[in-house]
Amino acid sequence: MPSKPKILLAAFTAGVVALTAACGGDAKDSTQNSGGGDQARYGGTMTVAYQSDPKTFDPAVCYDATCWNNMRMLYDRLYDYVGDTMNIEPQAATALPEVSADGLTYTIKIRSGMTFSDGKAVTAKDFVYSFTRILDPATKSPVQSFWTGIAGAADYAKAPSGSFAGITATDDSTLQIKLTAPNSSFKYVLAMPHASVIESGTASKPVGSGPFVMDHFTPGQEIVVNRNPKYWDAPKPYVDKVVEKLGVDPHVQLLSLQKGTIDLMGDPIPAADYLTVAGDAALKPQIKTIVKPSTYYVTMNTQMAPFDNPKVREAVSYAFDRTFLLKLVAGQGTVANEYLPPGITGYTKDKLVHDQDIAKAKQLLAEAGFPNGFSTTMYSWNTSPWTALLPQLQQDLGKIGITVDAKPVQQSAFFDLAGTPNKAPMTLTFWVADYPDASDFYQALLSCGAAIPGGQNYPFYCNKNVDALVDQALAAKDNDAATAIYVQATKAMLADNPVVPLYYGSKTEVFGKTVGGYHSQPIWGWDMTNYWKTTGTASR
């Protein structure tokens, strides 16, 4: 499942961020919930700013925020998300996958008339090449584990040579993928940026079929992409060019957006500026808030004393005042009622978490053999909102007799500590969905397979019954059946208390006055294909 860079992306998307959305419909569809006017216009330059450079332009390796936004501009995928929803629709495919009765074989027709930026036609063989690269260890793709359920993937990873039977092109316009077990979430994997199609043989300098074409990249200064005049979904994209300024401090980004010298911020609104921005009447028409499919939570290492004692973990589950925690993040979220966030297949409105109950927590600690409490350590990042939340969690735990050494550390140090056995008794962390299915949360964060050094199962939790329920949910025939099974998994997991869900995150976005077609997207970043400048022309 996702590697450390995924968490960096999660941090970007879970906060107060200037992000946008996907829409595969026509100009009329893309104006829903938009800002800056409701009639698409043509031409002009969209100017954005980021603090950091992208680490790569290779979609198989891309896993940072700057990169993700560029993947969407330069490449196409089989499927994409619709507007501000978590529903997918065909992009390079002509329809959603045709799935065999046993749930193992996916047959996908490729859209005709698509070409790469060099003029070569896009065929099913290009998808075979693109997907096979992800499973090649030499690629070092951080998302390889999303694809290991394909038949033959494990053997190919050991001896990568040519293609393998699990991904084939039955003809130029037909792609077939065979799985080892039914997986209802696999369609979402095909909509991730890593599933972007590149021209066969162009791994060193990927050539895409997307709405924009790379003009140049000057590290530390700028990225410029130009409109692809041969894009299959004409008349999109609407703008002629996107200029991405690099190395721009978020505070400077905000000032530049207010002055009108940039159109979109690539980084979160600085915490110190958030309340001022949210209360600025002049900016009100340019501000949107969206609930992210994200959960903020505390972990307890089930392999380290005293958290190897179930009653200790249960005591901690009664320690926190979730409503007060939200005040510390300016109300950017909602109190968690279970582990999974709303909008994810598997989420239930039922209350599965415990309210703060100091007396109950102390009673459980006494029953566990700790009538006078104990001392432990909790790690978090050393940036906002963690630096605001961590001291409060420390205070809450102190009320039940647990003395916490609160240690905010740099992100890289956090990943190393949290992912190393017997190093981090407790952590404060979070997760943003890669796709809207509970399996993304369970398999990455709480499965037996993820309880390994370097993984993101920070509690080092392993419950084979929970794993089996997740597998059953992935094989369910519909979302309702899957949700019922996932609820069983969540109840079983929370009975063990390896994590304590705190709240679901939301993000506030701000966009420039002359940005048209603006809409929020829970999963993706910007959708430049469907944005326009209101200063553009009525026709080309």
C-alpha positions in Angstrom: 0.0 0.0 0.0 1.1 3.7 -0.1 4.6 4.5 1.0 5.9 7.4 3.0 5.5 10.0 0.2 1.8 9.3 0.3 1.6 10.7 3.7 3.2 13.9 2.5 0.5 14.1 -0.1 -2.1 13.5 2.6 -0.7 16.4 4.6 -1.1 18.6 1.6 -4.6 17.6 0.8 -6.0 17.3 4.4 -5.3 20.8 5.4 -6.4 24.2 4.4 -5.5 23.9 0.7 -6.2 25.6 -2.6 -7.1 22.5 -4.6 -9.6 21.8 -7.4 -11.4 19.1 -9.2 -12.2 16.7 -11.9 -15.0 16.7 -14.4 -15.3 14.7 -17.6 -18.5 16.2 -18.9 -19.1 19.1 -21.2 -18.6 22.8 -20.4 -22.1 23.0 -18.9 -21.3 20.2 -16.5 -18.0 21.6 -15.4 -19.6 24.9 -14.2 -21.5 23.2 -11.3 -20.4 24.5 -7.9 -17.9 26.7 -9.8 -16.5 30.1 -9.1 -15.6 33.0 -11.4 -18.6 32.8 -13.8 -20.6 30.0 -15.4 -19.8 30.4 -19.1 -16.7 28.7 -20.3 -14.2 31.0 -22.0 -11.1 30.4 -24.0 -7.4 31.4 -23.9 -5.2 33.1 -21.4 -2.7 31.8 -18.8 -3.5 30.2 -15.5 -0.7 31.0 -13.0 -0.2 28.9 -9.9 2.5 28.7 -7.2 4.1 25.9 -5.1 6.6 25.8 -2.4 8.3 22.7 -3.7 9.4 21.2 -7.0 7.9 18.0 -8.2 10.1 15.0 -7.5 9.3 13.4 -10.9 7.1 13.6 -14.0 7.0 9.8 -14.2 3.4 8.7 -13.3 4.5 5.3 -12.0 6.7 7.0 -9.4 4.8 10.3 -8.8 3.6 10.6 -5.2 3.9 14.3 -4.2 1.3 17.0 -4.5 3.0 19.1 -7.2 3.6 15.9 -9.3 -0.1 14.8 -8.9 -1.4 18.0 -10.4 1.0 17.8 -13.3 0.0 14.1 -13.9 -3.5 15.2 -14.5 -2.5 17.8 -17.0 0.0 15.7 -19.0 -1.6 12.3 -19.0 -4.9 10.4 -19.3 -6.2 7.4 -17.3 -8.8 4.8 -18.0 -11.1 6.5 -15.5 -11.4 9.8 -13.7 -13.5 11.3 -10.9 -16.6 13.3 -11.8 -16.7 17.0 -10.7 -16.7 17.4 -6.9 -17.8 13.7 -6.3 -16.0 10.5 -5.5 -17.7 8.8 -8.5 -15.7 7.7 -11.5 -16.4 7.8 -15.2 -14.6 6.7 -18.3 -11.8 8.8 -19.6 -9.5 6.8 -21.9 -11.9 3.9 -21.6 -15.2 3.9 -23.5 -17.1 2.5 -20.5 -16.7 1.1 -17.0 -14.9 -2.3 -16.9 -16.8 -5.4 -18.0 -16.2 -7.7 -15.1 -16.5 -11.5 -15.4 -19.1 -13.4 -13.3 -16.3 -14.6 -10.9 -15.0 -11.0 -10.4 -11.5 -11.9 -11.7 -11.3 -10.7 -15.3 -11.7 -7.0 -16.3 -12.2 -6.3 -20.0 -11.8 -2.6 -20.9 -12.3 -1.0 -24.3 -10.0 1.9 -25.2 -11.4 5.1 -26.7 -10.6 5.6 -30.4 -9.0 8.7 -31.7 -6.6 9.4 -28.8 -3.0 10.3 -29.6 0.1 11.0 -27.7 1.7 14.4 -27.9 4.0 13.2 -30.6 1.1 12.1 -32.7 1.3 8.3 -32.1 -2.1 6.6 -31.6 -2.9 5.4 -28.0 -3.5 1.6 -28.0 -4.2 -1.1 -25.4 -0.5 -2.1 -25.6 0.5 1.3 -24.2 -1.6 0.5 -21.1 0.1 -2.9 -20.8 3.4 -1.2 -20.9 2.4 1.5 -18.4 0.9 -0.9 -15.9 3.7 -3.5 -16.2 6.3 -0.8 -15.3 4.6 -0.3 -11.9 5.3 -3.9 -11.0 8.9 -3.8 -12.2 11.1 -3.5 -9.1 13.5 -1.3 -11.2 10.8 1.4 -11.4 10.7 1.7 -7.6 7.0 2.6 -7.8 5.6 3.5 -4.3 2.2 2.1 -5.3 3.3 -1.4 -6.5 1.3 -3.0 -3.7 -2.0 -1.7 -5.3 -1.2 -3.9 -8.3 0.0 -7.1 -6.6 -3.5 -8.7 -6.8 -3.0 -9.1 -10.6 -2.4 -12.7 -11.7 1.3 -13.3 -12.2 2.4 -10.0 -10.5 4.4 -11.7 -7.8 6.3 -13.9 -10.2 6.9 -10.9 -12.5 8.3 -8.8 -9.7 10.9 -11.5 -8.9 11.9 -11.9 -12.6 10.7 -8.9 -14.6 11.0 -9.7 -18.3 8.6 -8.6 -21.1 4.9 -8.8 -20.1 2.9 -11.3 -18.1 -0.4 -13.0 -18.5 -2.3 -10.9 -15.9 -2.3 -7.7 -18.2 -2.8 -8.3 -21.9 -3.9 -6.4 -25.0 -6.3 -8.8 -26.8 -6.3 -6.3 -29.7 -5.3 -2.6 -30.2 -8.5 -1.3 -28.5 -9.1 -4.0 -25.8 -7.3 -4.3 -22.5 -7.7 -7.4 -20.2 -6.6 -7.6 -16.6 -6.9 -10.8 -14.5 -7.0 -10.7 -10.7 -6.2 -13.5 -8.2 -9.2 -12.6 -6.1 -12.3 -10.4 -6.5 -11.6 -6.8 -5.7 -14.4 -4.3 -6.0 -12.0 -1.4 -5.3 -9.7 -2.2 -8.3 -11.7 0.2 -10.6 -10.5 3.0 -8.4 -6.9 1.9 -8.7 -7.3 2.4 -12.5 -8.3 6.0 -11.8 -5.2 6.8 -9.7 -2.5 9.1 -11.2 -0.1 6.1 -11.3 -2.4 4.4 -13.8 -1.7 7.2 -16.4 -0.9 5.9 -19.8 2.5 6.7 -21.3 3.8 5.8 -24.8 5.5 2.5 -24.9 9.2 2.8 -24.5 9.2 6.3 -23.2 9.9 5.6 -19.5 13.0 7.9 -19.3 11.0 10.9 -20.6 7.3 9.9 -20.4 5.1 11.0 -23.4 1.4 11.5 -22.5 -1.9 12.0 -24.2 -3.3 14.6 -21.8 -4.8 18.0 -22.2 -1.5 19.8 -21.8 2.1 19.3 -23.2 5.3 20.1 -21.3 7.0 23.3 -22.5 9.8 23.4 -20.0 10.8 22.7 -16.4 13.4 24.9 -14.7 14.0 23.4 -11.2 13.4 25.9 -8.4 11.9 28.4 -10.8 8.9 27.3 -12.9 7.1 24.7 -14.9 5.2 25.7 -18.0 2.8 23.5 -19.9 0.9 24.5 -23.0 -2.5 23.5 -24.3 -2.6 20.3 -26.4 -4.4 21.4 -29.6 -4.9 17.8 -30.5 -6.5 16.7 -27.3 -9.3 14.2 -27.9 -11.8 16.0 -25.7 -12.0 19.3 -27.7 -12.6 22.1 -27.1 -10.9 21.4 -23.8 -8.6 22.5 -22.2 -9.8 26.1 -22.1 -6.6 28.0 -21.1 -3.7 28.2 -23.5 -1.0 27.8 -20.9 -0.4 27.0 -17.2 2.6 28.7 -15.5 3.7 27.0 -12.2 6.0 29.2 -10.1 8.2 27.1 -7.8 9.9 27.9 -4.5 7.2 30.3 -3.3 6.5 30.5 0.4 2.8 29.8 1.2 2.4 33.2 2.9 3.7 34.8 -0.3 1.3 32.7 -2.3 -1.6 34.0 -0.4 -0.5 37.6 -0.7 0.0 37.0 -4.5 -3.5 35.5 -4.9 -5.0 38.4 -3.1 -3.2 40.8 -5.4 -4.2 38.9 -8.4 -0.7 37.9 -9.6 -1.4 34.2 -9.2 -4.7 32.3 -9.7 -4.3 29.3 -7.3 -2.2 28.4 -4.3 -0.4 25.0 -4.4 0.1 24.9 -0.6 -2.1 25.2 2.5 -3.1 28.6 3.6 -0.7 29.3 6.5 -2.3 28.5 9.9 -1.6 32.0 11.1 -3.6 33.5 8.2 -6.5 31.1 8.2 -9.0 32.9 10.4 -8.2 36.2 8.7 -8.8 34.7 5.3 -12.0 32.9 6.4 -13.4 36.2 7.8 -12.4 38.4 4.8 -15.7 39.5 3.2 -13.9 40.5 0.0 -12.6 36.9 -0.3 -15.9 35.2 0.5 -16.9 34.5 -3.1 -13.5 32.9 -3.7 -13.6 30.5 -0.7 -15.0 27.0 -0.5 -14.8 24.4 2.2 -14.9 20.7 1.5 -15.0 17.6 3.8 -12.0 15.4 2.9 -12.2 11.6 3.1 -9.7 11.7 5.9 -9.3 10.5 9.5 -7.1 12.0 12.2 -6.3 9.4 14.9 -4.1 8.2 17.7 -2.2 4.9 17.5 -1.0 2.6 20.2 1.7 0.0 19.5 0.1 -3.3 20.4 3.5 -5.0 20.5 4.9 -2.6 23.2 4.1 -2.6 26.9 1.9 -1.4 28.3 -0.2 -1.1 25.1 0.0 -4.9 24.6 -2.6 -4.9 27.3 -6.1 -4.6 25.7 -7.5 -2.8 28.8 -4.8 -0.1 28.6 -5.8 0.6 25.0 -9.5 0.6 26.0 -8.7 3.1 28.8 -7.0 5.4 26.3 -10.1 5.3 24.0 -12.1 7.1 26.8 -9.5 9.8 27.3 -10.1 12.4 24.6 -12.5 15.4 24.2 -13.0 15.4 20.4 -15.1 18.6 20.3 -12.4 20.6 22.1 -9.7 19.2 19.7 -11.7 20.6 16.8 -11.5 24.1 18.3 -7.7 23.9 18.2 -7.9 23.5 14.4 -10.4 26.3 13.8 -13.3 23.9 13.3 -11.7 22.4 10.2 -13.4 19.0 10.5 -16.1 17.0 12.3 -16.0 14.7 15.3 -15.3 11.1 14.3 -18.0 8.6 15.1 -16.0 5.6 13.8 -12.7 4.9 12.1 -13.7 5.4 8.4 -14.7 8.9 7.2 -18.0 9.7 5.5 -18.2 9.1 1.7 -16.1 5.9 1.9 -17.7 2.6 1.1 -17.9 0.9 4.5 -18.7 4.1 6.5 -21.6 3.9 9.0 -23.3 6.7 10.8 -23.5 4.5 13.9 -21.4 5.7 16.9 -18.6 3.2 17.3 -16.2 5.4 19.4 -16.2 6.2 23.1 -16.9 9.7 24.5 -14.5 11.1 27.0 -15.1 9.4 30.4 -12.3 10.0 32.8 -13.7 7.8 35.6 -14.2 4.8 33.2 -10.7 5.3 31.9 -9.2 5.3 35.4 -11.2 2.2 36.3 -9.9 0.3 33.2 -6.3 1.3 34.0 -6.7 0.0 37.5 -8.1 -3.3 36.2 -5.1 -3.5 33.9 -2.7 -3.2 36.8 -1.9 0.5 36.5 -3.9 2.2 39.3 -1.3 5.0 39.4 -1.0 5.2 35.7 2.3 5.1 33.8 4.6 7.1 31.5 4.9 6.9 27.8 5.8 8.8 24.6 3.7 10.1 21.8 5.2 11.3 18.5 3.7 13.6 15.8 5.0 16.0 13.1 6.4 19.3 14.3 4.1 21.3 12.1 0.5 22.6 12.3 -2.0 21.2 13.3 0.0 18.6 15.2 1.8 21.2 17.4 -1.6 22.4 18.5 -3.2 19.0 19.0 -0.4 17.2 20.7 -0.3 19.2 23.9 -4.0 18.8 24.3 -3.8 15.1 23.9 -1.0 15.1 26.5 -3.3 17.0 28.9 -6.3 14.6 28.3 -4.1 11.6 29.0 -2.8 13.2 32.1 -6.3 13.4 33.5 -6.5 9.6 33.5 -3.1 9.2 35.0 -0.9 8.7 31.9 2.1 10.9 31.8 3.0 11.6 28.1 6.4 12.8 26.8 5.0 14.7 23.8 7.6 14.7 20.9 6.8 16.6 17.7 9.5 15.7 15.2 10.3 16.3 11.5 8.3 14.3 9.1 11.2 12.1 8.0 12.0 11.2 11.6 8.3 10.5 12.3 8.1 8.0 9.5 11.2 6.2 10.6 10.2 6.1 14.3 6.5 5.1 13.7 7.4 2.5 11.1 10.1 0.8 13.3 9.1 -2.0 15.6 9.2 -1.1 19.3 10.1 2.5 18.7 6.9 4.6 19.0 4.5 3.7 21.8 2.0 6.2 20.6 1.6 8.5 17.5 -0.8 11.2 16.4 -1.3 10.8 12.7 -3.9 10.8 9.9 -4.8 9.3 6.5 -6.5 10.7 3.4 -8.2 8.2 1.1 -6.4 7.2 -2.1 -9.8 6.1 -3.3 -13.3 5.9 -1.7 -13.2 2.4 -0.3 -12.5 1.1 3.3 -9.9 -1.3 2.0 -7.6 1.6 1.4 -7.6 2.4 5.1 -7.5 -1.2 6.4 -5.0 -2.7 4.1 -2.5 0.1 4.3 -2.9 0.9 8.0 -4.2 -2.0 10.0 -3.6 -5.3 8.1 -1.3 -8.1 9.1 0.5 -7.6 5.9 1.2 -4.0 6.7 2.5 -4.7 10.2 6.1 -4.7 9.0 9.2 -2.5 9.4 8.8 0.6 7.2 5.1 0.1 6.8 2.3 2.4 8.0 0.6 0.1 10.4 2.0 2.1 13.3 0.1 0.0 15.9 1.7 -3.1 14.4 -1.8 -4.5 14.7 -2.7 -7.9 13.2 -6.2 -9.4 13.4 -6.7 -12.1 10.8 -10.4 -12.0 11.3 -10.5 -8.3 10.4 -8.3 -9.1 7.3 -10.7 -11.8 6.3 -13.7 -9.5 6.6 -12.0 -6.9 4.4 -11.4 -9.6 1.8 -15.0 -10.6 2.0 -16.1 -7.0 1.5 -13.9 -6.7 -1.6 -15.7 -9.7 -3.0 -19.2 -8.4 -2.2 -21.6 -7.9 -5.1 -22.6 -4.3 -4.2 -21.8 -1.4 -2.0 -24.5 -2.1 0.5 -23.3 -5.7 1.0 -19.7 -4.5 1.2 -20.6 -1.8 3.8 -22.3 -4.3 6.0 -19.2 -6.4 6.1 -16.8 -3.4 6.6 -18.9 -2.4 9.6 -18.3 -5.8 11.1 -14.6 -5.3 10.5 -14.6 -1.8 12.1 -16.5 -3.1 15.2 -14.0 -6.0 15.5 -11.0 -3.7 15.1 -12.3 -1.0 17.5 -13.0 -3.6 20.1 -9.2 -4.1 20.1 -8.5 -0.3 20.2 -5.2 -0.2 18.2 -6.3 3.3 17.1 -8.5 6.0 18.6 -10.3 8.0 15.8 -10.5 11.7 16.7 -12.0 13.7 13.8 -12.5 13.8 10.1 -10.6 16.6 8.3 -12.0 19.3 6.0 -10.1 21.8 3.9 -10.8 25.4 2.9 -9.8 26.5 -0.6 -9.3 29.9 -2.0 -9.1 30.7 -5.8 -8.4 33.8 -7.8 -11.1 36.3 -9.0 -10.6 35.4 -12.6 -10.8 31.6 -12.3 -13.9 30.1 -13.9 -15.2 26.6 -13.6 -13.8 26.1 -10.2 -14.9 23.1 -8.2 -13.6 21.1 -5.3 -12.4 17.5 -5.6 -12.1 15.1 -2.6 -9.5 12.7 -4.1 -7.6 14.6 -6.8 -5.9 18.0 -7.0 -6.4 20.6 -9.7 -8.4 20.0 -12.8 -7.0 22.4 -15.3 -8.8 20.8 -18.2 -12.1 22.2 -16.9 -10.9 25.6 -15.6 -10.9 28.8 -17.6 -10.0 32.5 -17.2 -13.1 34.7 -17.0 -10.9 37.3 -19.0 -10.8 34.9 -21.9 -12.7 35.1 -25.2 -16.2 33.6 -25.9 -14.8 31.4 -28.7 -11.5 30.3 -30.2 
